[in-house]
Amino acid sequence: MAAVVGAALGFEHIGGYIPCALCLMERDPYYYSVPLMILAALAAIFKAPGSMVRGLLLVGGILMVYGAVLGIYHSGVEWHWWAGPATCATSALGVTVNAGDLLADINSKKPPSCDAAALRVLGLSFAGWNVVASVILAWIAFRGAFKRA
């Protein structure tokens, strides 16, 4: 989960891809799940009750399912299968405040748009890859939550 968020932040801060509002919303399940999974791992290491570990894993899995749903919605907006939000504004800092670097910075940034994929890899946008990652991570979390002791 941390690797997925790290990749998203890398594309943003190194690659210059400014996230749209839906992109930022898709990160929320990861921001909540990473600490939960750390707690689950620590609980397992320190021999906490199995129900606690399973509960944390279950919540993490549910959050990843929610992340997959957000990714499906965003992918559908990108493919124009359904309408997206009326406004797609972002509060991400994308342009420098240094007037001398302003023109160069504007030219290096990609404007956020919820209905146009900034990049497609093997036919999938960032939102599409988020669906794949979320489903895999949900499966892993649910597998741990429902594993027989």
C-alpha positions as CSV (number, residue, x, y, z in Angstrom):
1,M,0.0,0.0,0.0
2,A,2.8,2.4,0.8
3,A,4.5,1.6,-2.5
4,V,1.3,2.5,-4.4
5,V,1.1,5.9,-2.6
6,G,4.8,6.4,-3.1
7,A,4.5,5.8,-6.8
8,A,1.6,8.3,-7.0
9,L,3.6,10.9,-5.1
10,G,6.6,10.1,-7.4
11,F,4.6,10.7,-10.5
12,E,3.4,14.0,-8.9
13,H,6.6,15.4,-7.5
14,I,9.1,13.9,-9.9
15,G,7.1,13.4,-13.1
16,G,5.1,16.7,-12.8
17,Y,1.7,15.0,-13.1
18,I,-0.6,17.2,-10.9
19,P,-3.4,15.1,-9.6
20,C,-7.0,16.0,-10.2
21,A,-9.6,16.0,-7.4
22,L,-10.6,12.3,-8.1
23,C,-6.9,11.3,-8.1
24,L,-6.5,12.8,-4.6
25,M,-9.6,11.1,-3.4
26,E,-8.3,7.8,-4.6
27,R,-5.3,8.1,-2.3
28,D,-7.4,8.4,0.9
29,P,-8.0,4.7,1.3
30,Y,-4.3,4.1,1.2
31,Y,-3.6,6.9,3.7
32,Y,-5.9,5.2,6.2
33,S,-4.9,1.6,5.3
34,V,-1.2,1.9,5.7
35,P,-1.2,2.7,9.4
36,L,-3.9,0.0,9.9
37,M,-1.7,-2.6,8.3
38,I,1.3,-1.5,10.3
39,L,-0.9,-2.0,13.4
40,A,-2.0,-5.4,12.2
41,A,1.6,-6.4,11.6
42,L,2.6,-5.2,15.0
43,A,-0.4,-6.9,16.6
44,A,0.6,-10.2,15.0
45,I,4.2,-9.8,16.0
46,F,3.3,-9.1,19.6
47,K,0.8,-12.0,19.7
48,A,-2.3,-9.8,20.2
49,P,-5.7,-11.6,20.0
50,G,-6.3,-13.0,16.5
51,S,-9.6,-11.2,16.4
52,M,-7.8,-7.9,16.6
53,V,-5.4,-8.7,13.8
54,R,-8.3,-10.1,11.6
55,G,-10.4,-7.0,12.4
56,L,-7.6,-4.7,11.3
57,L,-7.0,-6.7,8.1
58,L,-10.8,-6.7,7.4
59,V,-11.0,-2.9,7.7
60,G,-7.9,-2.6,5.5
61,G,-9.5,-4.9,2.9
62,I,-12.8,-2.9,3.0
63,L,-10.8,0.3,2.5
64,M,-9.1,-1.2,-0.6
65,V,-12.5,-2.3,-2.0
66,Y,-13.6,1.4,-1.6
67,G,-10.4,2.4,-3.4
68,A,-11.2,0.1,-6.2
69,V,-14.7,1.5,-6.5
70,L,-13.2,5.0,-6.6
71,G,-10.8,3.9,-9.3
72,I,-13.6,2.3,-11.4
73,Y,-15.6,5.5,-11.1
74,H,-12.6,7.6,-12.2
75,S,-11.7,5.2,-15.0
76,G,-15.3,5.4,-16.3
77,V,-15.1,9.2,-16.2
78,E,-11.9,9.1,-18.2
79,W,-13.4,6.7,-20.8
80,H,-16.5,9.0,-20.9
81,W,-18.8,6.1,-19.9
82,W,-20.5,8.4,-17.3
83,A,-20.3,12.0,-16.2
84,G,-17.7,13.0,-13.7
85,P,-18.0,15.7,-11.0
86,A,-19.2,19.1,-12.2
87,T,-15.9,20.7,-11.2
88,C,-12.6,19.0,-11.1
89,A,-10.5,21.4,-9.1
90,T,-7.5,20.4,-7.0
91,S,-5.8,22.1,-4.2
92,A,-2.4,20.5,-5.1
93,L,0.4,23.0,-5.3
94,G,1.5,22.8,-9.0
95,V,2.9,26.2,-9.8
96,T,5.9,27.9,-8.1
97,V,5.4,31.2,-6.3
98,N,8.8,32.4,-7.6
99,A,8.0,34.8,-10.4
100,G,11.3,34.1,-12.1
101,D,10.5,30.4,-12.4
102,L,6.8,30.8,-13.2
103,L,6.9,30.4,-17.0
104,A,9.2,27.4,-16.8
105,D,7.2,25.8,-14.1
106,I,3.9,26.3,-15.9
107,N,5.3,24.6,-19.0
108,S,6.6,21.6,-17.1
109,K,3.2,20.9,-15.3
110,K,0.3,18.9,-16.8
111,P,-3.0,20.5,-15.9
112,P,-5.4,18.3,-13.8
113,S,-8.4,16.9,-15.6
114,C,-10.7,14.2,-14.2
115,D,-12.0,13.2,-17.6
116,A,-8.7,12.9,-19.5
117,A,-6.0,10.3,-18.5
118,A,-2.7,12.0,-18.1
119,L,-0.8,8.8,-19.0
120,R,-1.8,5.3,-20.1
121,V,0.5,2.3,-19.6
122,L,-0.6,-0.9,-21.2
123,G,-4.0,0.7,-21.9
124,L,-4.7,1.6,-18.3
125,S,-4.6,5.1,-16.8
126,F,-3.4,5.8,-13.2
127,A,-7.0,5.3,-12.1
128,G,-7.1,1.9,-13.9
129,W,-3.9,0.8,-12.3
130,N,-5.3,1.9,-9.0
131,V,-8.2,-0.5,-9.5
132,V,-5.7,-3.4,-10.2
133,A,-3.6,-2.5,-7.1
134,S,-6.6,-2.0,-4.8
135,V,-8.2,-5.4,-5.8
136,I,-4.9,-7.2,-5.2
137,L,-4.4,-5.5,-1.9
138,A,-8.0,-6.2,-0.8
139,W,-7.6,-9.8,-1.7
140,I,-4.4,-10.0,0.4
141,A,-6.0,-8.3,3.3
142,F,-9.2,-10.5,3.2
143,R,-7.1,-13.6,2.8
144,G,-5.3,-12.8,6.0
145,A,-8.5,-11.7,7.8
146,F,-10.3,-15.0,6.9
147,K,-7.4,-17.3,7.2
148,R,-8.0,-20.3,9.5
149,A,-5.6,-20.3,12.5
